[in-house]
Amino acid sequence: MSAAVQKKEKKAIRIVHIFGVFIIAMGIIALILIIGSSRVDKALVGMQESTDKYIVEENSISVMREVSDYLTEKCQAFISTGDVADAKAYFKEVDIDKNREASLEAVEPYGKDDVIYTSLKKALNSSNELAENEFYAMRLAAEGYGMSPAEIEDISKNLTDVKLTGEDQALTEQQKRLKARKMVFDDSYDNKKTEIWNSVLDSTERLMENTRQRELEYYNNARRNIIIQNILTVVLLSLVLVLAGLTARMVILPMRASTRYIQRDKALPLEGAAEYMYLAKEYNKMLEKTRAHHEILSYEATHDEMTSLYNRKFFEMKREELSGEDTALMFVDVDHFKSINDTYGHETGDKVLQKVSGILASSFRSEDFVCRIGGDEFAVLMVQMHPNLRHVIEGKIANVNNLLKNSGDDGLPDVTVSIGVAFGGEGTDANTPDELFNNADKALYKAKEAGRDRYAFYEDTVSV
């Protein structure tokens, strides 16, 4: 090692030191963030609780108002028309739904001393007092319309329990109807309704004022906390930028540069943190030893020497990798190849194999794998191929046949091929590499059995 390199390594900063500074800084950052976030969260939670309370109380006020109006509407409608449906709707709300009581219960968790609860309680009491007069008026109306006790009881047990005074009992049906109408349309009734409205209005005004005060308080707290948080964020960003710059200069940038050098099979530069410089130096030593052998060994291990196609070993490995995926396997045999060897000699036979391999290699996609798996036996593994793309395979087979039969005067005997094809993957009969192999082999046998110079799919009869 040269003196210059040794001196450079001694001056380099160690990654462990950078990491230690980073841990300390992160601890400070975490503490500041926790404090700042807790302050902001507290203000936001307060605003959320205030909003939730407002929604519940506003809804309760609205329900109290709407239900009171609804009861008045149904009561007056029944007394005016005698429609039993209006009376039943009235008592369904009073006896079953009880939305007024539910609206009061909804605000009870905020405390019975809460001004909204007190106002709604007052409104409910006034509404109940008014309901007693409405019960009496509806009983008068029911009898005024000539309803029997059974019909009255069918409307509501509450209506049956109402007892008319002797004076009212002695009235005629028409007089009963008139009196009932007067009870729900006179000034006394309106005054009682006004009392309910005043209670509800008072609730609304108090609700708006209380909510405005609470939210203003929470808003001011949140605003102060956000300003503090912004100041802290600027400080943190400055610290992070310093750390990021140091880390990038000592670790990230050298690593990125190393990736490019490795991709180009070049020696790594000696720069960055001390640990990285040591690794770069050792890598450079190994690169020199392996560069000369790597390409030769890799190529010879996976390629056929004579045709430059992938070999049988590569084929076996690749079909295992593609197991379960949508694939197609094609077996190709040169017809009567032994006769070519016997008649023209092995040198011509080798040239015929090279010609066939060149045509196959040029006829398929770069992502497909064209292999020589035996003497005159070839295999093509086609990826992302399923039965509904069969026409694509047939087109490639036609191209291969066309090139074989129209190759010009190359001095070689004419040859034909027999081809068998099978599909593998989901929805096919071949879910394992062995099943796909066997199916393609059976398809090839069909083609040969039919006279050669043909192709066959595993599922079909032979096609010319």
C-alpha positions as CSV (number, residue, x, y, z in Angstrom):
1,M,0.0,0.0,0.0
2,S,1.4,3.4,-0.9
3,A,2.1,6.0,1.7
4,A,-0.5,8.4,0.1
5,V,-3.2,5.8,0.5
6,Q,-2.2,5.0,4.1
7,K,-2.3,8.7,4.9
8,K,-5.7,9.1,3.3
9,E,-7.2,6.1,5.3
10,K,-5.9,7.6,8.6
11,K,-7.6,10.9,7.9
12,A,-10.9,9.3,7.0
13,I,-13.8,9.6,9.5
14,R,-15.2,6.3,10.8
15,I,-18.9,5.5,10.2
16,V,-19.3,4.5,13.9
17,H,-18.4,8.1,14.8
18,I,-21.0,9.5,12.4
19,F,-23.5,7.1,13.8
20,G,-22.8,8.1,17.3
21,V,-23.4,11.8,16.5
22,F,-26.6,10.8,14.7
23,I,-28.0,8.9,17.7
24,I,-27.4,11.8,20.0
25,A,-29.0,14.2,17.6
26,M,-31.9,11.9,17.1
27,G,-32.4,11.8,20.9
28,I,-32.5,15.6,21.0
29,I,-34.9,15.7,18.1
30,A,-37.2,13.1,19.6
31,L,-37.4,14.9,22.9
32,I,-38.2,18.3,21.2
33,L,-40.8,16.7,19.0
34,I,-42.5,14.9,21.9
35,I,-42.7,18.1,23.9
36,G,-43.9,20.2,21.0
37,S,-46.4,17.6,19.8
38,S,-47.9,17.1,23.2
39,R,-48.6,20.8,23.6
40,V,-50.2,21.0,20.1
41,D,-52.1,17.7,20.8
42,K,-53.5,19.1,24.0
43,A,-54.8,22.2,22.3
44,L,-56.3,20.2,19.4
45,V,-57.9,17.7,21.8
46,G,-59.5,20.6,23.6
47,M,-60.8,22.1,20.4
48,Q,-62.1,18.6,19.3
49,E,-63.9,18.1,22.7
50,S,-65.4,21.6,22.5
51,T,-66.6,20.8,18.9
52,D,-68.0,17.4,19.9
53,K,-69.8,19.0,22.9
54,Y,-71.2,21.7,20.6
55,I,-72.5,19.1,18.1
56,V,-74.2,17.0,20.8
57,E,-75.8,20.0,22.5
58,E,-76.9,21.7,19.3
59,N,-78.4,18.5,18.1
60,S,-80.2,18.0,21.4
61,I,-81.6,21.6,21.2
62,S,-82.7,20.9,17.6
63,V,-84.4,17.7,18.6
64,M,-86.3,19.3,21.5
65,R,-87.6,22.0,19.2
66,E,-88.5,19.7,16.4
67,V,-90.2,17.1,18.5
68,S,-92.2,19.7,20.4
69,D,-93.4,21.2,17.1
70,Y,-94.1,17.7,15.8
71,L,-96.3,16.9,18.8
72,T,-98.2,20.1,18.4
73,E,-98.7,19.5,14.7
74,K,-100.1,16.0,15.3
75,C,-102.3,17.0,18.2
76,Q,-103.9,19.9,16.3
77,A,-104.3,17.7,13.2
78,F,-106.1,15.0,15.1
79,I,-108.4,17.4,16.8
80,S,-109.2,19.2,13.6
81,T,-109.8,16.2,11.4
82,G,-110.3,13.2,13.7
83,D,-107.6,11.3,11.7
84,V,-106.5,8.4,13.9
85,A,-103.1,8.2,12.2
86,D,-102.2,11.6,13.5
87,A,-103.1,10.5,17.1
88,K,-101.2,7.3,16.8
89,A,-98.1,9.2,15.5
90,Y,-98.4,11.6,18.4
91,F,-98.5,8.8,21.0
92,K,-95.8,6.8,19.3
93,E,-93.4,9.7,20.0
94,V,-94.7,10.2,23.5
95,D,-94.8,6.5,24.5
96,I,-92.1,4.8,22.4
97,D,-89.6,7.1,20.7
98,K,-89.3,9.6,23.5
99,N,-86.8,11.8,21.6
100,R,-87.3,14.7,23.9
101,E,-86.1,12.7,26.9
102,A,-83.2,11.2,24.7
103,S,-82.1,14.7,23.8
104,L,-81.8,15.6,27.5
105,E,-80.0,12.4,28.3
106,A,-77.4,13.2,25.5
107,V,-76.2,16.3,27.3
108,E,-76.4,14.9,30.8
109,P,-72.7,13.6,30.7
110,Y,-71.5,17.2,30.6
111,G,-73.1,17.7,34.0
112,K,-76.5,18.5,35.4
113,D,-75.2,22.0,36.3
114,D,-74.4,22.7,32.7
115,V,-76.5,25.7,31.5
116,I,-77.6,23.8,28.4
117,Y,-78.8,20.9,30.5
118,T,-80.7,23.3,32.8
119,S,-82.4,25.1,29.8
120,L,-83.4,21.8,28.1
121,K,-84.7,20.4,31.4
122,K,-86.9,23.5,31.7
123,A,-88.1,23.1,28.1
124,L,-88.9,19.4,28.7
125,N,-90.9,20.2,31.8
126,S,-92.9,22.9,29.9
127,S,-93.5,20.5,27.1
128,N,-94.7,17.8,29.4
129,E,-97.1,20.3,31.1
130,L,-98.4,21.2,27.6
131,A,-98.7,17.5,26.8
132,E,-101.2,17.0,29.7
133,N,-103.5,19.6,28.2
134,E,-103.0,18.0,24.8
135,F,-104.0,14.6,26.2
136,Y,-107.2,16.0,27.7
137,A,-108.0,17.9,24.4
138,M,-107.4,14.8,22.4
139,R,-109.7,12.7,24.6
140,L,-112.4,15.3,24.2
141,A,-111.9,15.2,20.4
142,A,-111.9,11.4,20.4
143,E,-115.3,11.3,22.1
144,G,-116.5,14.2,20.0
145,Y,-115.8,12.1,16.9
146,G,-117.8,9.3,18.3
147,M,-114.9,6.9,19.0
148,S,-115.7,3.9,21.2
149,P,-113.6,3.1,24.3
150,A,-111.9,0.3,22.4
151,E,-110.9,2.6,19.5
152,I,-109.6,5.1,22.1
153,E,-107.5,2.4,23.8
154,D,-106.2,1.3,20.4
155,I,-104.7,4.8,20.0
156,S,-102.9,4.8,23.4
157,K,-103.4,3.7,26.9
158,N,-102.5,7.2,28.0
159,L,-105.5,8.5,26.2
160,T,-107.7,5.9,27.9
161,D,-106.4,7.0,31.3
162,V,-107.6,10.6,30.8
163,K,-110.8,11.2,32.8
164,L,-113.1,14.0,31.6
165,T,-114.9,16.2,34.1
166,G,-118.6,15.7,34.6
167,E,-119.3,19.0,32.9
168,D,-117.2,18.1,29.8
169,Q,-118.7,14.6,29.8
170,A,-122.2,16.1,29.6
171,L,-121.3,18.0,26.4
172,T,-122.5,17.0,23.0
173,E,-120.1,15.5,20.5
174,Q,-120.0,18.8,18.6
175,Q,-119.4,20.8,21.8
176,K,-116.6,18.4,22.8
177,R,-114.9,18.9,19.4
178,L,-115.2,22.7,19.7
179,K,-113.8,22.7,23.2
180,A,-110.9,20.5,22.2
181,R,-110.2,22.8,19.3
182,K,-110.2,25.8,21.5
183,M,-107.8,24.2,24.0
184,V,-105.0,23.7,21.4
185,F,-105.6,26.9,19.5
186,D,-106.3,29.6,22.2
187,D,-103.9,32.1,23.7
188,S,-103.1,30.0,26.8
189,Y,-101.8,27.2,24.6
190,D,-99.8,29.6,22.5
191,N,-98.3,31.1,25.7
192,K,-97.2,27.7,26.8
193,K,-95.6,27.1,23.5
194,T,-93.8,30.4,23.7
195,E,-92.5,29.4,27.1
196,I,-91.0,26.3,25.5
197,W,-89.5,28.4,22.6
198,N,-88.0,30.8,25.1
199,S,-86.3,27.9,26.9
200,V,-84.9,26.5,23.7
201,L,-83.8,29.9,22.4
202,D,-82.1,30.5,25.7
203,S,-80.3,27.2,25.3
204,T,-79.2,28.1,21.8
205,E,-77.8,31.5,22.8
206,R,-75.9,30.0,25.8
207,L,-74.6,27.2,23.7
208,M,-73.2,29.6,21.0
209,E,-71.6,31.9,23.6
210,N,-70.0,29.1,25.6
211,T,-68.7,27.4,22.5
212,R,-67.2,30.7,21.2
213,Q,-65.4,31.3,24.4
214,R,-64.0,27.8,24.7
215,E,-62.8,27.6,21.0
216,L,-61.2,31.1,21.2
217,E,-59.2,29.9,24.2
218,Y,-58.1,26.7,22.6
219,Y,-57.3,28.5,19.3
220,N,-55.0,31.0,21.1
221,N,-53.2,28.1,22.9
222,A,-52.9,26.1,19.6
223,R,-51.6,29.2,17.8
224,R,-48.9,29.8,20.4
225,N,-47.9,26.2,20.4
226,I,-47.7,26.1,16.6
227,I,-45.4,29.1,16.5
228,I,-43.1,27.4,19.0
229,Q,-43.3,24.2,17.0
230,N,-42.3,26.1,13.8
231,I,-39.3,27.6,15.5
232,L,-38.3,24.2,16.8
233,T,-38.8,22.7,13.3
234,V,-36.4,25.2,11.8
235,V,-33.8,24.3,14.4
236,L,-34.3,20.6,13.7
237,L,-34.2,21.0,10.0
238,S,-30.9,22.8,10.3
239,L,-29.5,20.0,12.4
240,V,-30.8,17.3,10.0
241,L,-29.3,19.1,7.0
242,V,-25.9,19.1,8.7
243,L,-26.2,15.4,9.5
244,A,-27.6,14.6,6.1
245,G,-24.7,16.5,4.4
246,L,-22.1,14.7,6.4
247,T,-23.7,11.3,5.9
248,A,-24.1,11.9,2.2
249,R,-20.5,13.0,1.7
250,M,-19.0,10.2,3.8
251,V,-21.4,7.3,3.0
252,I,-24.2,7.8,0.5
253,L,-22.2,9.5,-2.3
254,P,-19.3,7.0,-2.2
255,M,-21.8,4.2,-2.2
256,R,-23.7,5.6,-5.2
257,A,-20.5,6.1,-7.1
258,S,-19.4,2.6,-6.2
259,T,-22.6,1.2,-7.6
260,R,-21.9,2.8,-11.0
261,Y,-18.3,1.5,-10.9
262,I,-19.4,-2.0,-10.0
263,Q,-22.0,-2.0,-12.8
264,R,-19.2,-1.1,-15.2
265,D,-16.7,-3.6,-13.7
266,K,-14.3,-0.8,-12.7
267,A,-12.2,-0.4,-9.6
268,L,-13.7,1.5,-6.8
269,P,-12.3,4.9,-5.8
270,L,-10.8,5.2,-2.3
271,E,-12.9,7.9,-0.8
272,G,-15.5,8.3,2.0
273,A,-15.5,6.8,5.5
274,A,-12.7,4.6,6.7
275,E,-14.7,1.4,6.7
276,Y,-15.8,2.0,3.2
277,M,-12.3,2.8,2.0
278,Y,-11.2,-0.6,3.4
279,L,-14.0,-2.4,1.6
280,A,-13.2,-0.6,-1.7
281,K,-9.6,-1.6,-1.4
282,E,-10.4,-5.3,-0.9
283,Y,-13.0,-5.3,-3.6
284,N,-10.4,-3.9,-6.1
285,K,-8.1,-6.8,-5.3
286,M,-10.8,-9.4,-5.8
287,L,-12.0,-7.7,-9.0
288,E,-8.6,-8.1,-10.6
289,K,-8.5,-11.8,-9.8
290,T,-12.1,-12.7,-11.0
291,R,-12.6,-10.4,-14.0
292,A,-10.6,-12.5,-16.4
293,H,-12.5,-15.8,-15.5
294,H,-16.0,-14.7,-14.8
295,E,-17.4,-14.2,-18.3
296,I,-15.9,-17.4,-19.6
297,L,-17.1,-19.5,-16.8
298,S,-20.6,-18.0,-16.8
299,Y,-21.0,-18.4,-20.6
300,E,-19.7,-22.0,-20.7
301,A,-21.9,-23.0,-17.9
302,T,-25.1,-22.0,-19.6
303,H,-24.5,-22.1,-23.4
304,D,-24.0,-24.8,-26.0
305,E,-20.6,-24.5,-27.6
306,M,-21.6,-25.3,-31.2
307,T,-24.8,-23.3,-31.5
308,S,-24.3,-20.6,-28.9
309,L,-27.9,-21.3,-27.6
310,Y,-28.6,-22.0,-24.0
311,N,-27.7,-25.6,-23.0
312,R,-29.6,-28.4,-21.3
313,K,-28.3,-27.4,-17.8
314,F,-29.7,-23.9,-18.3
315,F,-33.0,-25.3,-19.6
316,E,-33.5,-27.5,-16.5
317,M,-32.7,-24.6,-14.2
318,K,-35.0,-22.1,-16.0
319,R,-38.0,-24.4,-16.2
320,E,-37.8,-24.9,-12.5
321,E,-37.7,-21.2,-11.9
322,L,-40.8,-20.6,-14.2
323,S,-42.8,-23.3,-12.5
324,G,-46.4,-22.2,-11.8
325,E,-46.1,-19.1,-14.1
326,D,-47.9,-18.7,-17.4
327,T,-45.5,-20.4,-19.8
328,A,-45.4,-22.3,-23.1
329,L,-42.8,-25.0,-23.8
330,M,-41.9,-25.9,-27.4
331,F,-39.9,-29.0,-28.3
332,V,-38.3,-28.9,-31.8
333,D,-36.6,-31.9,-33.5
334,V,-34.9,-31.8,-36.9
335,D,-36.5,-34.5,-39.0
336,H,-34.3,-37.4,-40.2
337,F,-31.2,-35.8,-38.9
338,K,-29.4,-39.1,-38.6
339,S,-29.9,-39.5,-42.4
340,I,-28.3,-36.1,-43.0
341,N,-25.2,-37.1,-40.9
342,D,-24.9,-40.4,-42.7
343,T,-25.4,-38.9,-46.2
344,Y,-23.5,-35.6,-46.0
345,G,-21.2,-36.1,-43.0
346,H,-21.1,-34.7,-39.5
347,E,-19.6,-31.4,-40.6
348,T,-22.7,-30.7,-42.8
349,G,-24.9,-32.0,-40.0
350,D,-23.3,-29.4,-37.6
351,K,-23.9,-26.6,-40.1
352,V,-27.6,-27.7,-40.4
353,L,-27.9,-27.5,-36.6
354,Q,-26.3,-24.1,-36.6
355,K,-28.8,-23.0,-39.3
356,V,-31.8,-24.3,-37.4
357,S,-30.5,-22.7,-34.1
358,G,-30.0,-19.3,-35.8
359,I,-33.5,-19.4,-37.2
360,L,-35.0,-20.3,-33.9
361,A,-33.0,-17.6,-32.0
362,S,-34.2,-14.9,-34.5
363,S,-37.9,-16.0,-34.4
364,F,-38.6,-15.5,-30.7
365,R,-38.6,-12.6,-28.2
366,S,-35.5,-11.6,-26.3
367,E,-37.2,-12.7,-23.1
368,D,-37.9,-16.2,-24.4
369,F,-35.2,-18.9,-23.9
370,V,-34.1,-20.9,-26.9
371,C,-32.1,-24.0,-25.8
372,R,-30.3,-26.9,-27.4
373,I,-31.1,-29.9,-25.1
374,G,-29.7,-32.8,-27.2
375,G,-28.1,-33.6,-30.5
376,D,-30.9,-32.4,-32.8
377,E,-33.3,-31.5,-30.1
378,F,-34.2,-27.9,-29.2
379,A,-36.5,-26.4,-26.6
380,V,-38.1,-22.9,-26.4
381,L,-39.4,-21.6,-23.1
382,M,-41.8,-18.8,-23.7
383,V,-42.7,-16.6,-20.7
384,Q,-46.0,-14.8,-20.1
385,M,-47.7,-17.1,-22.5
386,H,-51.1,-18.8,-22.0
387,P,-53.5,-20.7,-24.2
388,N,-55.4,-17.7,-25.5
389,L,-52.2,-16.5,-27.1
390,R,-51.8,-19.7,-29.1
391,H,-52.1,-17.7,-32.3
392,V,-48.8,-15.9,-31.4
393,I,-47.0,-19.3,-31.2
394,E,-48.5,-20.5,-34.4
395,G,-47.3,-17.4,-36.1
396,K,-43.8,-18.0,-34.9
397,I,-43.9,-21.6,-36.0
398,A,-45.0,-20.4,-39.5
399,N,-42.1,-18.0,-39.5
400,V,-39.6,-20.8,-38.6
401,N,-41.0,-23.1,-41.3
402,N,-40.9,-20.3,-43.9
403,L,-37.2,-19.5,-43.1
404,L,-36.3,-23.1,-43.3
405,K,-37.9,-23.6,-46.7
406,N,-36.8,-20.3,-48.2
407,S,-33.2,-20.0,-46.9
408,G,-31.7,-19.6,-50.4
409,D,-28.9,-21.6,-51.9
410,D,-26.7,-22.1,-48.8
411,G,-25.3,-25.4,-50.0
412,L,-27.0,-27.3,-47.2
413,P,-29.6,-30.0,-47.6
414,D,-33.3,-29.0,-47.1
415,V,-34.5,-29.8,-43.6
416,T,-37.9,-29.8,-41.8
417,V,-38.7,-29.8,-38.2
418,S,-41.4,-31.4,-36.0
419,I,-42.7,-29.3,-33.1
420,G,-44.7,-30.1,-30.0
421,V,-46.2,-27.4,-27.8
422,A,-47.7,-27.4,-24.3
423,F,-48.9,-24.7,-21.9
424,G,-48.2,-24.5,-18.2
425,G,-49.4,-22.4,-15.3
426,E,-52.9,-21.6,-13.8
427,G,-55.8,-23.2,-15.7
428,T,-53.7,-25.7,-17.6
429,D,-52.9,-29.4,-17.1
430,A,-49.3,-28.6,-16.3
431,N,-48.6,-27.2,-12.8
432,T,-45.1,-28.7,-12.3
433,P,-42.0,-28.6,-14.5
434,D,-42.2,-32.4,-15.1
435,E,-45.8,-32.2,-16.2
436,L,-45.0,-29.4,-18.7
437,F,-42.1,-31.4,-20.0
438,N,-44.1,-34.5,-20.5
439,N,-47.0,-32.7,-22.2
440,A,-44.7,-31.0,-24.7
441,D,-42.9,-34.3,-25.3
442,K,-46.3,-36.0,-26.0
443,A,-47.2,-33.2,-28.4
444,L,-43.9,-33.7,-30.2
445,Y,-44.6,-37.4,-30.5
446,K,-48.0,-36.6,-32.0
447,A,-46.3,-34.5,-34.7
448,K,-43.8,-37.2,-35.5
449,E,-46.4,-39.9,-35.5
450,A,-48.5,-37.9,-38.0
451,G,-45.6,-37.9,-40.6
452,R,-43.2,-35.2,-39.3
453,D,-42.8,-31.7,-40.7
454,R,-45.7,-30.7,-38.5
455,Y,-46.6,-29.1,-35.2
456,A,-49.0,-30.3,-32.5
457,F,-50.4,-28.8,-29.3
458,Y,-50.8,-31.1,-26.4
459,E,-54.5,-30.7,-26.2
460,D,-55.1,-31.0,-30.0
461,T,-54.7,-33.3,-32.9
462,V,-51.8,-32.7,-35.3
463,S,-52.0,-29.5,-37.4
464,V,-50.1,-29.1,-40.6
